[in-house]
Amino acid sequence: QKEVEQDPGPLSVPEGAIVSLNCTYSNSAFQYFMWYRQYSRKGPELLMYTYSSGNKEDGRFTAQVDKSSKYISLFIRDSQPSDSATYLCAMSHYGNNRLAFGKGNQVVVIP
Amino acid sequence: GAGVSQSPSNKVTEKGKDVELRCDPISGHTALYWYRQSLGQGLEFLIYFQGNSAPDKSGLPSDRFSAERTGGSVSTLTIQRTQQEDSAVYLCASTSRGGYPNVETQYFGPGTRLLVL
């Protein structure tokens, strides 16, 4: 079993819809939880990071962490065509430097 | 300012040849990471540098893979006797400290797309 599981299926939504993405993890040592966005032929860029269980909002983006269930989510409200990208969850241990990534979800927002 | 740069952007090689991939981190960033992104496996950690030292090289998949960093800046990832399964996008990232605690943003380069025929 991989440390981080993210169902890699593509997701197509109409513009304005809510996009919901999630990852599960098995290692309870993970303390930092991140979402990266990757456009085609580009490197990933950090979208959001959280440390504790609960919700964190940044504009149209909400990151949710439930440490008891080892489950994290990303919600994109009022999705735009410019949100079309691959979204990767990533996690790391306290004091560790490597990131463990999910496989990513390709999101397409249809105008 | 300039971001992380990688070269070449694309590399096609024949099975059995050696390849060198280069990463130029953001100026002043002391920590540098190499990852590999392939269709089946997603993004996998390979090696981490703090300055010129590599305290964590546990992600290197075999002894055909090696990396070095000189002058606390440029890093080179070398793959010897390439195999078809080495085909992937090799990504480099850097952070300003990379130390404890690890909440810093890792800034990624655009990657080198390696195809082994």
Interface residues (C-beta under 8 A of the other chain):
Chain A: Q6 P8 Y32 R41 K42 G43 P44 E45 L46 Y49 Y51 L88 A90 S92 H93 Y94 G95 N96 N97 R98 L99 A100 F101 G102 K103 G104
Chain B: V4 A31 Y33 Y35 Q41 G42 L43 E44 F45 Y48 Q50 D56 G59 L91 A93 G98 G99 Y100 P101 N102 V103 T105 Q106 Y107 F108 G109 P110 G111
